[in-house]
Amino acid sequence: MANKVSNFSDLIQRVTSSCLLNPIGVPRHYTNNVPDDSDSNSNFEEPDNKSDKFYDDEDEGEVTQEVSESPAGLYKSERETEMETLITEVFETVSFMKKAYVSLQQAHCPWDADKMRVADVAVVGELKKLGVLRERFRRRVVRGGGGVRVVVGGGVTVREVVAPYEAAMEEMKREVKNKEVEIENLKEKLNKVNIVGGNGGGGGRKSRSYSHHHQSRKKANSSSQLQVSPSPMPEHFESCISSVKEGSKSFTSLLLSLMKSAHWDIAATVRSIEASTATTTATSTPADSIVGPNHAKYALESYVNRKIFQGFDHETFYMDGSLSSLLNPNQFRTECFTQYRDMKAMDPIELLGILPTCPFGKFCSKKYLSIVHPKMEESLFGDLEQRRQVLAGNHPRTRFYGEFLVLAKAVWLLHLLAFSFDPPPSSFEGSRGAEFNPRYMESVVRFPGGRVAAGHVVGFPVSPGFKLGDGSVVKARVYVVPRSEL
């Protein structure tokens, strides 16, 4: 009898240890947990029920574990509770999906598109919920081998899911490193090119100060540094010239596209612009245009720049008779540079919405009416509404006028900056028929090797150039043609 008690205690101890290591509700194989000694098997009587028995269900290929009732009542492990909750949610989701599917079928006859959309969304939503529940189950139980293996804490599943993303991330990191190396190589090449150009490798096309600008821009090309400068610098002027060039190209491209849409005779327009740029000493204007195919934009840009730069040498573009630059030159220069810094970051349309008749607003109105004459506006837009608004002191919020304001603001800032220098920069342009001078001129037409071929002269100016007080030069842009074509 003592032997039986000992074997029974030993069995209870083994079962208890197994339960502690593998919580109840976790299906698994138990091949070595039950003692196989003859004494234990002969002395321990199998109970009538199967509440304390571990058995294999070969038909299902899974291992089932059942738990007996404890003295305190039915006991359920946390995992069992979780699985029951999961199953309940599955049945509820399937029930809701059936109802949504019935609604979807009912929406077909009679046909109700709105009801169908609602029911379709409901069905898809329930299917998504089922997908989520399936993933939750997969994270808890992973089938493998001959039975069911429980994933403790979902660690194995997480690693399996995350592994492809980690591999992709490592690949992206390698690509980023390669790109960084490529960028550094390109920066080094660019620095070498700038240094060569600054040392005179550009064939004397750049002045010493102009080359110094490129070297300094290479070291610190940030607008914030320029904005906080207490006094105007050549770099400010170069930056403004670039803005004017971009604004001029953008506005001209839009204007040319509108002309084409309105079925203008572009060739006749170009010939008219050429005639206006011809010198007064010219005896006749050629019947054939000197502008090559697809070069009408340069002639139109020449027209726009000539109009908007007119009066640039006066402190107010001749909008009034002010002489502040002569009476109080130092104060006037300081005020101009302060206005330049304050206005640089402003949106022109927002500024004019608050102060439509400020000096900048008057400048925009004057230049718009000068560039876009009534017949042009009516032909492009079918009416004169924008012109009426401008004449009334307002500024239209249209794309066309917005593009014009970008150019107008760039020219206005350049003008403020020019009068901030002592002495102000002097402007010049390449006149028709003048010899092309690479020190003071830049051809808008590109040539092989970057150098204008011999025997070419200025066909017409595109934008003015400037010479600053320190000797640096901003080149005038010109359209060059062979001398024989003039």
C-alpha positions in Angstrom: 0.0 0.0 0.0 2.9 2.3 0.8 4.2 1.6 -2.7 1.0 2.6 -4.3 0.9 5.9 -2.4 4.5 6.7 -3.4 3.7 6.0 -7.1 0.6 8.1 -7.0 2.4 11.0 -5.3 5.1 10.7 -7.9 2.6 10.8 -10.7 0.9 13.9 -9.3 4.2 15.6 -9.0 5.0 14.9 -12.7 1.6 16.1 -13.9 1.9 19.3 -11.8 5.4 20.0 -13.2 4.1 19.5 -16.7 1.2 21.9 -16.1 3.4 24.5 -14.7 5.8 24.3 -17.7 3.0 24.0 -20.3 -0.2 25.9 -19.2 -3.4 24.0 -19.5 -5.1 24.6 -22.9 -1.8 24.4 -24.8 -2.1 21.3 -27.0 1.1 19.3 -27.4 2.4 15.7 -27.5 3.0 14.0 -24.2 5.3 11.0 -25.0 7.5 10.9 -22.0 5.4 12.5 -19.3 3.7 9.4 -18.0 6.0 7.0 -16.1 6.5 3.8 -18.0 7.8 1.6 -15.0 5.8 -1.6 -14.5 5.0 -0.9 -10.9 3.3 2.4 -11.7 1.3 1.0 -14.6 0.2 -2.0 -12.6 -0.7 -0.2 -9.4 -2.4 2.9 -10.8 -5.9 2.1 -11.9 -7.3 4.0 -14.8 -10.5 6.0 -13.9 -13.8 5.4 -15.6 -14.0 8.9 -17.2 -11.3 10.6 -19.2 -11.0 13.8 -17.3 -7.5 13.1 -16.1 -6.3 11.2 -19.2 -4.0 12.5 -21.9 -4.7 10.8 -25.2 -3.8 11.1 -28.9 -6.4 11.7 -31.6 -4.7 10.2 -34.6 -7.6 11.1 -36.9 -7.2 14.8 -36.4 -3.4 14.7 -36.3 -3.4 17.0 -33.2 -2.8 16.5 -29.5 -5.7 17.3 -27.1 -5.3 18.0 -23.5 -8.3 18.0 -21.1 -8.5 19.3 -17.6 -10.5 18.0 -14.7 -12.7 20.1 -12.5 -10.9 21.5 -9.5 -12.6 21.6 -6.1 -13.2 25.3 -6.5 -15.2 24.7 -9.8 -14.3 24.9 -13.5 -10.9 26.4 -14.0 -9.9 28.0 -17.4 -6.4 29.1 -18.2 -5.8 32.5 -19.7 -5.0 31.0 -23.1 -8.3 29.0 -23.1 -10.2 32.2 -22.3 -8.4 34.0 -25.1 -9.2 31.2 -27.6 -12.9 31.2 -26.6 -13.1 34.9 -27.0 -11.5 34.6 -30.4 -13.9 31.9 -31.5 -16.8 34.0 -30.3 -15.6 36.9 -32.3 -15.3 34.7 -35.4 -18.9 33.5 -35.1 -20.1 37.1 -34.6 -18.2 38.4 -37.6 -19.5 35.6 -39.8 -23.0 36.3 -38.6 -22.6 40.0 -39.4 -21.1 39.2 -42.8 -24.1 36.9 -43.6 -26.5 39.8 -42.8 -24.4 42.2 -44.9 -24.3 39.7 -47.8 -28.1 39.3 -47.7 -28.4 43.1 -47.8 -26.1 43.1 -50.8 -28.3 40.5 -52.6 -31.5 42.4 -51.8 -30.0 45.6 -53.3 -29.8 43.9 -56.7 -33.5 43.4 -57.0 -34.8 46.0 -57.1 -31.6 47.7 -58.1 -30.5 50.2 -55.5 -27.0 51.6 -56.1 -26.7 53.4 -52.8 -27.8 50.4 -50.8 -25.4 48.2 -52.8 -22.5 50.5 -52.0 -23.3 50.4 -48.3 -23.8 46.7 -48.2 -20.6 46.1 -50.2 -18.6 48.2 -47.7 -20.1 46.2 -44.8 -19.2 42.9 -46.4 -15.7 44.0 -47.1 -15.4 45.3 -43.6 -16.4 42.0 -42.1 -14.0 40.1 -44.3 -11.2 42.4 -43.1 -12.2 41.6 -39.5 -12.0 37.8 -40.4 -8.6 38.4 -41.8 -7.5 40.1 -38.6 -8.9 37.3 -36.5 -7.1 34.8 -38.7 -3.8 36.6 -38.2 -4.4 36.7 -34.4 -4.9 32.9 -34.4 -1.8 32.3 -36.6 0.3 34.3 -34.1 -0.8 32.0 -31.3 -0.7 28.6 -33.1 1.7 27.6 -35.9 1.1 24.2 -37.5 4.2 22.1 -37.9 5.5 18.5 -37.8 2.8 16.1 -36.9 0.8 18.3 -34.5 0.3 21.8 -33.2 3.1 23.9 -31.8 2.3 26.9 -29.6 4.3 30.0 -30.1 5.0 31.5 -26.7 4.6 35.2 -26.9 4.4 35.1 -30.6 8.2 35.5 -30.8 8.7 33.0 -33.7 5.9 34.5 -35.8 7.1 38.0 -35.3 10.6 37.1 -36.4 9.3 35.3 -39.5 7.1 38.3 -40.4 9.7 41.0 -39.8 12.6 39.2 -41.5 11.7 40.2 -45.1 11.2 43.8 -44.0 14.6 43.8 -42.2 16.2 42.5 -45.3 14.6 45.2 -47.4 15.7 47.8 -45.0 19.3 46.6 -45.1 19.2 46.7 -48.9 17.8 50.3 -48.8 20.6 51.3 -46.3 23.2 50.0 -48.8 21.6 51.9 -51.6 21.6 55.1 -49.5 25.3 54.7 -48.7 26.0 54.2 -52.4 24.1 57.4 -53.3 25.9 59.3 -50.6 29.3 58.2 -52.0 28.1 59.2 -55.5 26.9 62.6 -54.3 30.3 63.3 -52.6 32.1 62.4 -55.8 29.9 64.8 -57.8 30.5 67.5 -55.2 34.2 67.1 -55.6 34.0 67.3 -59.4 31.9 70.4 -59.1 34.3 72.0 -56.8 37.2 71.3 -59.2 35.2 72.8 -62.1 34.5 76.0 -60.0 38.1 76.3 -59.0 39.3 76.0 -62.6 36.8 78.6 -63.7 37.9 80.9 -60.9 41.5 80.6 -61.9 41.0 81.8 -65.4 40.3 78.5 -67.0 37.1 79.9 -68.6 39.1 81.8 -71.2 38.7 85.2 -69.5 34.9 85.2 -69.7 34.5 85.9 -66.0 36.0 88.8 -64.0 37.9 88.2 -60.9 35.1 89.3 -58.6 32.5 87.3 -60.5 34.7 84.2 -60.1 35.1 85.0 -56.4 31.3 85.0 -56.2 31.1 81.4 -57.5 33.8 80.3 -55.0 32.0 82.0 -52.1 28.7 80.5 -53.2 30.3 77.1 -53.2 31.2 77.6 -49.5 27.9 79.0 -48.3 25.1 79.2 -50.7 22.2 79.9 -48.3 19.6 82.6 -48.7 19.4 83.0 -44.9 23.1 84.1 -44.8 22.4 86.7 -47.5 19.3 87.9 -45.8 21.0 88.7 -42.4 23.9 90.6 -44.1 24.0 94.1 -42.8 24.9 95.6 -46.1 24.3 94.7 -49.8 26.8 92.4 -51.5 27.5 91.3 -55.1 26.0 87.9 -54.1 22.7 89.5 -53.4 22.6 91.1 -56.8 23.6 87.8 -58.6 20.8 86.0 -56.7 18.3 88.6 -57.8 19.4 88.4 -61.4 18.8 84.7 -61.4 15.3 85.3 -60.0 14.6 87.8 -62.8 15.8 85.4 -65.4 13.7 82.5 -64.1 10.6 84.8 -63.8 11.1 86.2 -67.2 11.4 82.7 -68.8 8.3 81.5 -67.0 6.1 84.4 -67.8 7.2 84.5 -71.5 6.5 80.7 -71.9 3.0 81.2 -70.6 2.4 84.2 -72.8 3.7 82.4 -75.8 1.4 79.4 -75.2 -1.6 81.7 -74.8 -0.7 83.4 -78.1 -0.5 80.0 -79.8 -3.9 79.0 -78.3 -5.4 82.2 -79.6 -4.0 81.4 -83.1 -1.6 84.4 -83.3 0.8 84.7 -86.2 3.9 84.1 -84.2 6.2 84.9 -87.1 4.6 88.3 -87.7 4.9 89.0 -83.9 8.6 88.2 -84.0 9.2 90.4 -87.0 7.4 93.2 -85.2 9.6 92.8 -82.1 12.8 92.7 -84.3 11.8 95.9 -86.0 11.3 97.6 -82.6 14.9 96.7 -81.6 16.5 97.8 -84.8 18.6 101.0 -84.6 17.2 104.3 -85.9 20.1 104.4 -88.4 19.1 101.2 -90.1 17.7 102.0 -93.6 15.4 99.0 -93.8 14.2 96.0 -91.9 14.8 92.6 -93.5 11.6 90.9 -94.8 12.7 87.5 -93.4 13.1 87.0 -89.7 16.5 86.4 -88.2 15.0 84.3 -85.5 15.6 80.6 -86.0 13.0 77.8 -85.6 11.6 77.4 -82.0 13.4 80.7 -81.0 10.3 82.9 -80.9 10.5 82.7 -77.1 13.7 84.8 -77.1 12.1 87.5 -79.1 9.1 87.6 -76.8 11.3 87.6 -73.8 13.2 90.6 -75.3 10.0 92.5 -75.6 8.9 91.7 -72.0 12.3 92.7 -70.5 12.5 95.9 -72.5 9.1 97.0 -71.2 9.7 96.0 -67.5 13.2 97.3 -67.2 12.3 100.7 -68.8 13.1 103.4 -66.2 15.3 101.1 -64.1 17.9 103.8 -63.7 15.5 106.1 -61.9 14.9 105.6 -58.1 11.1 105.2 -58.6 10.9 104.0 -62.3 9.8 107.5 -63.1 6.5 107.0 -61.3 7.1 110.3 -59.5 9.7 113.0 -59.3 11.3 111.9 -56.1 14.9 113.0 -55.5 15.6 111.2 -52.2 18.7 109.5 -53.6 20.2 112.9 -54.2 19.0 114.7 -51.1 19.7 112.0 -48.5 21.8 109.3 -50.3 22.9 107.4 -47.2 19.4 107.2 -45.7 17.9 106.3 -49.1 20.4 103.4 -49.6 19.6 102.1 -46.1 15.9 102.3 -46.7 16.2 100.5 -50.0 18.2 97.6 -48.5 15.7 97.4 -45.6 12.8 97.2 -48.0 14.6 94.5 -50.0 15.2 92.3 -46.9 11.6 92.8 -45.7 10.0 92.1 -49.0 12.2 89.2 -50.1 10.2 86.5 -48.3 6.8 88.0 -49.0 4.2 86.6 -51.3 3.5 89.4 -53.9 -0.2 88.6 -54.2 -0.7 88.6 -50.4 1.2 91.9 -50.1 -0.9 93.5 -52.8 -4.1 92.2 -51.2 -3.2 94.3 -48.1 -1.6 97.3 -49.8 -2.8 97.3 -53.4 -1.7 100.9 -54.0 1.8 100.8 -52.4 4.8 101.8 -54.6 5.2 98.1 -55.6 1.5 97.9 -56.5 1.8 101.0 -58.6 4.8 99.5 -60.3 3.0 96.3 -61.1 0.0 98.2 -62.5 2.1 100.4 -64.7 4.2 97.6 -66.1 1.3 95.2 -66.7 -0.6 97.9 -68.7 2.6 98.6 -70.6 3.3 94.9 -71.5 -0.2 93.7 -72.1 -2.0 96.2 -74.4 -5.8 96.0 -74.7 -5.9 94.2 -78.1 -3.5 91.6 -76.8 -5.6 90.9 -73.6 -8.9 90.8 -75.5 -7.4 88.3 -78.0 -5.9 86.1 -75.3 -8.8 86.1 -72.8 -11.8 87.3 -74.8 -12.4 90.3 -72.5 -10.6 93.2 -70.7 -11.6 92.2 -67.2 -8.1 91.9 -65.8 -7.2 95.3 -67.3 -10.3 96.9 -65.8 -9.3 95.6 -62.3 -5.7 96.9 -62.7 -7.0 100.3 -63.8 -9.3 100.3 -60.7 -6.2 99.8 -58.5 -6.8 96.1 -57.9 -4.7 93.1 -58.7 -6.5 90.0 -60.3 -6.0 86.6 -58.8 -5.4 84.8 -62.0 -2.7 82.5 -63.1 -1.5 84.9 -65.8 -1.3 87.9 -63.5 0.3 85.7 -60.8 3.1 84.7 -63.2 3.5 88.4 -64.1 3.8 89.3 -60.4 6.6 86.8 -59.9 8.6 88.6 -62.6 7.6 92.1 -61.3 8.7 91.2 -57.8 12.1 90.0 -58.9 12.7 93.2 -60.9 11.5 95.4 -58.1 13.8 93.6 -55.6 16.7 94.0 -58.1 15.9 97.7 -58.4 15.9 98.2 -54.6 19.1 96.3 -54.3 20.8 98.3 -57.1 20.0 101.6 -55.2 21.4 100.1 -52.0 24.9 100.0 -53.5 27.3 103.0 -53.5 27.6 103.7 -56.4 24.6 102.0 -58.0 25.4 99.4 -60.7 25.4 100.7 -64.3 23.3 98.9 -66.8 24.1 98.1 -70.4 22.8 95.9 -73.2 24.0 94.5 -76.5 22.7 96.5 -79.3 21.7 95.1 -82.7 24.7 94.4 -84.9 27.3 94.8 -82.1 30.3 92.5 -82.0 29.7 89.7 -79.5 31.9 90.2 -76.5 32.2 87.1 -74.2 33.3 89.2 -71.2 30.1 91.3 -71.2 27.6 89.1 -73.2 26.0 85.7 -72.9 24.3 84.1 -75.8 20.9 82.6 -75.2 21.5 80.3 -78.1 23.8 77.4 -77.2 26.8 76.5 -79.4 28.9 73.3 -79.5 31.6 73.6 -76.9 29.9 76.5 -75.2 31.7 79.1 -77.3 30.0 81.4 -79.8 31.3 80.7 -83.3 33.4 83.4 -85.0 31.6 85.9 -87.3 28.4 86.2 -85.1 27.0 89.5 -84.0 24.1 90.6 -81.8 20.7 90.1 -83.5 18.8 91.7 -80.6 19.2 92.1 -76.8 17.2 89.8 -74.5 18.0 91.2 -71.1 20.3 93.9 -69.8 23.7 93.4 -68.1 25.1 95.3 -65.1 28.6 96.4 -64.0 29.0 96.8 -60.2 31.1 99.3 -58.4 33.7 96.6 -57.4 34.3 95.8 -61.1 32.3 92.5 -61.2 30.1 92.1 -64.3 26.7 90.5 -64.8 26.5 89.6 -68.4 23.8 90.9 -70.8 21.9 88.1 -72.5 21.7 88.5 -76.3 20.5 86.6 -79.3 23.4 86.2 -81.8 23.2 85.5 -85.5 25.8 85.3 -88.3 26.8 88.7 -89.6 25.5 87.8 -93.1 21.9 87.6 -91.8 21.7 91.2 -90.7 
